[in-house]
Amino acid sequence: MKKSTVILAAVTAVALSPLAQTASAANVKITPLGGVTGEFCRLDRAMVFEDPDGTRILYDAGRSVAGGDDPRLGKIDALLVSHMHGDHVGDRHMKAVDAGTCGKPDISVVDVPVTNTVHIAFAKQAKIVTGSEMPPFFGAKLKGLGGDPKNSILVRFGATKMVGGVGISTVPAVHSNGLSPSMIGGELGDMMAAAGFAGYVGPPTGYVLTFSNGLVAYLSGDTGMTAEQELVVRGFYGAQLVVMNIGDTFTTGPKEAAYVVNELVKPASVIPSHANEEATKDGKVIPGTRTETFMKAVKMPAHLPLSGKTMEFDGAGKCVAGC
């Protein structure tokens, strides 16, 4: 190769590098925080969404985030909770990152009656943004730790709350939303437990996040099929990326979830979540799993939420890095 050609190539690379950095800076970054690094595991729900402006939102911290000092968290501006079940709000959490196995993580640290979500929000001085009747619960728990109850913020169906450059909207989910007596504590909690009765904190929710680069993402939460997935999530918000829970029995199964994304929402990309199984080994889908069934059934690119691996999405919902 001629010297002039080498010099030209080097100059071109230097000239283009700021453009590449600018393009990357315009992407939304999504990092799953699961049970085992590089895998998609049984209790994995948690994901961090980072807007191009640096706003960072943690969705359904659950049990796989190792408390408020989990080194993977970094700065967190807001936490979202789809509903109050322990595997989403965090009735307990992992002893440390990668503690235990993919099929049986070590979730020996008990968080009730406070919840993992509240411990993380207090540690990060972050807001908790929820719908229904959930905000008073989180506000009271924050106050009990010495935090600001006003950091528990309500966004009911049809409304949008801005956190940094991210618009947070809630949409309906078809599921239950009982508050375990263990999260209430005291004599009342004991009486409710003895009666086999859970508290009610309104209907569960899904979320629609609108990012500053134009990306619109639908986070299904635990849900079945709903008309709103077509009429609201696609019809009004125009979601281009879906995080779809596929765990069966407790939410849509893999075939039902595939119908939701193929026929109702019709996004550009989808990320399966809440599979309730050891879905991967060495980062590859295990044959015969719900995750494999779902990924084979969808018509758009499906991207595995491998713990600790950051994916980047452009404003149109296309994965441009890390997938």
Secondary structure, DSSP 4 states (H G I P E B T S, - for coil): --HHHHHHHHHHHHHHHHHHHHHHHTSEEEEE--SSTTS--TT---EEEE-TTS-EEEE--TTTS-STT-TT-----EEE-S---HHHHTSEE-SSTT-B-SSSB---EE-TTT-HHHHHHHHHT-EEEE-TTHHHHHHHHHHHTT--GGGEEE--TT-EEEETTEEEEEEE--S--EE-HHHH-HHHHHHHHHHT--EE----EEEEEE-TTS-EEEE--S----THIIIIIIIII--SEEEEE--SSSS--HHHHHHIIIIII--SEEEEE---S--EETTEEPTTSHHHHHHHH-SS-B----TT--EEE-TTS-EEE--
